Amino acid sequence: MSQGTERLRFALLDASHGDSNTRRNFRRELDADLVEFDATSGELPSHFDFDGVVVTGSRASVYWDEAWIPSLVTYVGDAAERDVPVLGVCYGHQILATALGGTVEGMGEYEIGYRQVRKTTESELFEGIDDRFTVFTTHSDAVTELPAGADLLAENEYGVHAFRKRHAWGVQFHPEYDPDTARYVTMGKDLPDERIRSVLDGIDEENYGAACEAKRLFENFVSYARRVRSDSPSDTGTDVETAS
C-alpha cells in the first residue's frame, strides 16, 4: 500500500454513463493514481485495497430501478465500513448517504448554476475554505435525512451540501467542474430556455474563479487519506470480494 510521500491509489467509481468530462476532471483535480471503474456497466473493484474511493456524479437517481445501482451502494457502504476514506460528489454524495442509511428524495425543483454554500462546522475537508463559498451545482435530488451519526458540514437554501461520517465525506456540489463542463451539462438540461440562458450567462471568469476555492477540498481529501493510511495498523483487506 501507499506509504510516506508516495502517491496514493484511489478507486474512481465513474457513474457518469461514459461522459468523458468526468474522468478528465477528476484526473486533473486528484493528486493520486486513479484506478477507474465504469460503475454504470456494473464494473466495480473486487477488493478494497485502495487508499481512497471516489464516487462521481451521474444523470441517474439513487432510487431508480437499475441493476448497477444496488451494487454500487453496497460497495460504497462496505468501503466505508472498512474505514477506507470515501469521497462522494453530487450523485456520489447521494449514493454515500444511501449506503450509510440516510434518505435521498426528489426536490421537486432544480438547483443549477453557481451558488453560495455555508459551512456549518469546521472539518478537515473544508480546511482553508471560507465559511461561505461559491460552488457549481446541478441536481434535482437531495439528501433529506443524514445517516445516523453523520455530521452536517455545509448547506444552503436547497438543503444539505456536505456531510461526514467517520472517514466518509459527501459533497452535493461539483468542485471538479471547469467552465466547459458546466456549459455542457447546463445545455443538456430539460429546463426552460430562459433559465438555461441565465445559467450560461453566469458561467464566466469571475464565478469560476470564485468556485476554484472549493477545489481545495480535493487536496484536503488526499491529505486526509494519507494520514489514515499512515495511521492504519493493517491492510484494508485485499481478499474481500464485493457483492456485485
C-alpha positions, 0 to 999 in steps of 0.5 A, a space after each residue: 500500500 501507499 506509504 510516506 510521500 508516495 502517491 496514493 491509489 484511489 478507486 474512481 467509481 465513474 457513474 457518469 454513463 461514459 461522459 468523458 468530462 468526468 474522468 478528465 476532471 477528476 484526473 486533473 483535480 486528484 493528486 493520486 493514481 486513479 484506478 477507474 471503474 465504469 460503475 454504470 456497466 456494473 464494473 466495480 473493484 473486487 477488493 478494497 485495497 485502495 487508499 481512497 474511493 471516489 464516487 462521481 456524479 451521474 444523470 441517474 437517481 439513487 432510487 431508480 430501478 437499475 441493476 448497477 445501482 444496488 451494487 454500487 451502494 453496497 460497495 460504497 457502504 462496505 468501503 466505508 465500513 472498512 474505514 477506507 476514506 470515501 469521497 462522494 460528489 453530487 450523485 456520489 454524495 447521494 449514493 454515500 448517504 444511501 449506503 450509510 442509511 440516510 434518505 435521498 428524495 426528489 426536490 421537486 425543483 432544480 438547483 443549477 448554476 453557481 451558488 453560495 454554500 455555508 459551512 456549518 462546522 469546521 472539518 478537515 475537508 473544508 480546511 482553508 475554505 471560507 465559511 461561505 463559498 461559491 460552488 457549481 451545482 446541478 441536481 434535482 435530488 437531495 439528501 433529506 435525512 443524514 445517516 445516523 451519526 453523520 455530521 452536517 458540514 455545509 448547506 444552503 437554501 436547497 438543503 444539505 451540501 456536505 456531510 461526514 461520517 467517520 472517514 466518509 465525506 459527501 459533497 452535493 456540489 461539483 468542485 471538479 467542474 471547469 467552465 466547459 463542463 458546466 456549459 455542457 451539462 447546463 445545455 443538456 438540461 430539460 429546463 426552460 430556455 430562459 433559465 438555461 440562458 441565465 445559467 450560461 450567462 453566469 458561467 464566466 471568469 469571475 464565478 469560476 474563479 470564485 468556485 476554484 476555492 472549493 477545489 481545495 477540498 480535493 487536496 484536503 481529501 488526499 491529505 486526509 487519506 494519507 494520514 489514515 493510511 499512515 495511521 492504519 495498523 493493517 491492510 484494508 483487506 485485499 481478499 474481500 470480494 464485493 457483492 456485485 
